[in-house]
Amino acid sequence: MINRYNRSFACKCPTTGQPIIYHIAIATSGKMIYVEHINTAIALLESAYHEQIADILHAKLGGQQTLTATHDGVMITTQRGEL
């Protein structure tokens, strides 16, 4: 059994101060993640670089995560964890 969670959110870029829209996809092998935990982990993000956000969310939520966003025309995708 695989559970999948997808969420979009904004976080301020520490360099430019502009909001960046991120898309996260989390997959777990049988483990349930409460939607409230996902929303709280995201709400606690104020300003961080893409790779830092990926590390923070993976540490808090686990699973296999793919985080995608476009920064100044460059699409960045990070992956953390395994099923």
C-alpha positions as CSV (number, residue, x, y, z in Angstrom):
1,M,0.0,0.0,0.0
2,I,1.3,3.4,-0.9
3,N,-0.1,6.7,0.3
4,R,0.5,9.9,-1.7
5,Y,0.2,13.5,-0.4
6,N,0.5,16.6,-2.7
7,R,0.5,20.2,-1.6
8,S,1.4,23.6,-3.0
9,F,2.6,26.4,-0.8
10,A,4.6,29.7,-0.8
11,C,7.8,30.5,1.1
12,K,9.9,33.6,1.0
13,C,13.2,33.5,-0.8
14,P,16.0,34.6,1.6
15,T,17.9,36.3,-1.2
16,T,15.2,38.3,-2.9
17,G,12.5,38.4,-0.3
18,Q,10.0,37.3,-3.0
19,P,7.5,34.5,-2.4
20,I,8.2,31.3,-4.4
21,I,5.5,28.7,-5.1
22,Y,6.6,25.2,-4.2
23,H,5.0,21.8,-4.9
24,I,5.7,18.9,-2.7
25,A,4.7,15.3,-3.3
26,I,5.2,12.8,-0.5
27,A,4.8,9.0,-0.8
28,T,4.8,6.6,2.0
29,S,4.7,2.8,2.1
30,G,1.8,2.2,4.4
31,K,2.6,5.0,6.8
32,M,-0.1,7.6,7.3
33,I,0.8,11.3,7.6
34,Y,-1.9,13.5,9.1
35,V,-2.8,16.4,6.8
36,E,-2.6,18.6,9.8
37,H,1.0,17.6,10.3
38,I,1.8,18.5,6.7
39,N,0.1,21.9,7.0
40,T,1.8,22.7,10.3
41,A,5.3,21.8,9.0
42,I,4.7,24.1,6.0
43,A,3.2,26.9,8.1
44,L,6.4,27.0,10.2
45,L,8.5,27.8,7.2
46,E,9.3,31.5,7.0
47,S,12.3,31.9,4.7
48,A,14.7,29.3,3.4
49,Y,16.5,28.0,0.4
50,H,14.9,25.2,-1.7
51,E,17.3,22.6,-0.5
52,Q,16.9,23.6,3.2
53,I,13.1,23.4,2.8
54,A,13.5,19.9,1.4
55,D,15.7,18.8,4.4
56,I,13.3,20.4,6.9
57,L,10.2,18.8,5.5
58,H,11.8,15.4,5.1
59,A,13.0,15.5,8.7
60,K,9.6,16.4,10.0
61,L,7.4,14.2,7.7
62,G,9.5,11.4,6.4
63,G,8.5,9.3,3.4
64,Q,9.8,9.8,-0.2
65,Q,9.5,13.5,-1.1
66,T,9.9,15.4,-4.3
67,L,10.0,19.2,-3.9
68,T,9.7,21.4,-7.1
69,A,9.8,25.2,-7.6
70,T,11.0,27.7,-10.2
71,H,13.6,30.3,-9.0
72,D,14.4,33.1,-11.5
73,G,13.5,30.9,-14.4
74,V,15.4,27.8,-13.2
75,M,13.2,24.8,-12.2
76,I,14.7,23.0,-9.2
77,T,13.6,19.5,-8.1
78,T,14.9,17.9,-5.0
79,Q,14.2,14.4,-3.8
80,R,14.6,13.1,-0.3
81,G,14.0,9.6,1.3
82,E,12.9,6.2,0.2
83,L,9.6,4.3,0.4
